[in-house]
Amino acid sequence: MPKYLILVFRDEQVEQAGFGEAVSPDYLAFMDRRSGALLGGAALEPTSSATSVRADGSGGFVITDGPFAESKEALGGYYLIEAADLDEALAIAKEVPAPRGGVEVRPVWAVS
């Protein structure tokens, strides 16, 4: 069965107070309802904890504090799911509680 990654985006400025707290009841309900499709997932620490690694073009790397790109909405977590097709993956994604953000669905590349 195909795999999809649901990327959960949120506005960190609005949700800053929620870090370090327990998983919200809405997320627990989603995970319980869709447990058959969920293969894994996790919440991410805030972008202030990110470190970016980029090739410098001469065989080395540049390491900087902070996310790869600055934006209002940041990647806050993900779910790896199995779904019959994109339509089913989108139906599952619509249930992800992301009231102050959104989600992105991307197929996992099946390398054979």
C-alpha positions in Angstrom: 0.0 0.0 0.0 1.4 3.5 -0.8 2.8 5.6 1.9 2.3 9.3 2.4 3.8 11.9 4.7 1.5 14.5 6.2 3.5 17.5 7.2 1.8 19.6 9.9 2.5 23.4 9.7 1.6 25.9 12.4 2.2 29.5 13.4 4.7 29.3 16.2 4.0 32.8 17.3 0.4 31.9 18.1 1.1 28.5 19.6 4.3 29.3 21.5 2.6 28.7 24.9 1.8 25.1 24.0 5.3 23.7 23.9 6.1 21.3 26.6 2.5 20.4 27.3 0.8 17.1 26.8 -0.6 16.1 23.4 -3.9 17.8 22.9 -7.2 15.8 23.1 -7.9 16.7 19.4 -4.6 15.0 18.3 -5.1 12.0 20.6 -8.6 11.6 19.1 -7.2 11.8 15.5 -4.5 9.3 16.3 -7.0 6.9 17.9 -9.5 7.2 15.0 -6.8 6.7 12.3 -4.5 4.2 14.1 -4.9 1.7 11.3 -3.3 4.0 8.8 -0.7 5.6 11.0 2.8 4.2 10.7 4.5 6.8 12.8 4.7 10.5 13.6 6.1 13.1 16.0 5.9 16.7 17.0 8.9 18.8 16.4 10.6 21.2 18.8 10.3 24.9 17.9 12.3 26.3 15.0 14.5 28.1 17.5 16.1 24.7 18.2 16.8 24.0 14.5 20.3 23.8 13.0 20.7 24.0 9.2 23.4 22.3 7.3 24.2 23.4 3.7 26.9 22.5 1.3 29.3 25.5 0.7 30.1 24.6 -2.9 33.8 23.7 -2.2 33.3 20.3 -0.5 32.6 21.7 2.9 29.5 22.6 4.8 28.1 25.7 6.5 26.3 25.1 9.7 24.0 27.8 11.1 21.5 28.1 13.9 17.9 28.3 12.9 15.6 26.8 10.3 16.4 26.4 6.6 13.9 29.1 5.7 12.2 31.9 7.6 8.4 31.8 7.4 5.3 32.6 9.4 4.3 29.0 9.5 6.8 26.3 10.4 6.9 22.6 10.2 5.6 21.4 13.6 5.3 17.7 13.1 4.4 14.9 10.8 2.5 11.7 10.3 3.6 8.8 8.1 0.5 7.0 6.8 -0.5 4.2 4.5 -3.4 4.9 2.2 -4.9 3.2 -0.8 -4.4 6.3 -2.9 -4.1 10.1 -2.8 -7.8 10.6 -2.2 -7.7 8.4 0.9 -4.5 10.2 2.1 -6.3 13.6 1.6 -9.3 12.3 3.6 -7.0 11.4 6.5 -5.2 14.7 6.2 -8.4 16.7 6.5 -8.9 15.2 10.0 -5.5 16.4 11.3 -6.3 19.1 13.9 -4.3 22.1 12.6 -6.6 25.1 13.4 -3.9 27.8 13.1 -1.9 26.3 10.3 -2.4 23.5 7.7 -1.1 20.3 6.4 0.8 19.2 3.2 0.4 15.7 1.8 3.3 14.2 -0.1 3.7 10.6 -1.5 6.8 8.8 -0.2 9.0 7.9 -3.1 8.9 4.1 -3.5 12.4 3.2 -4.6 12.6 -0.2 -6.2 
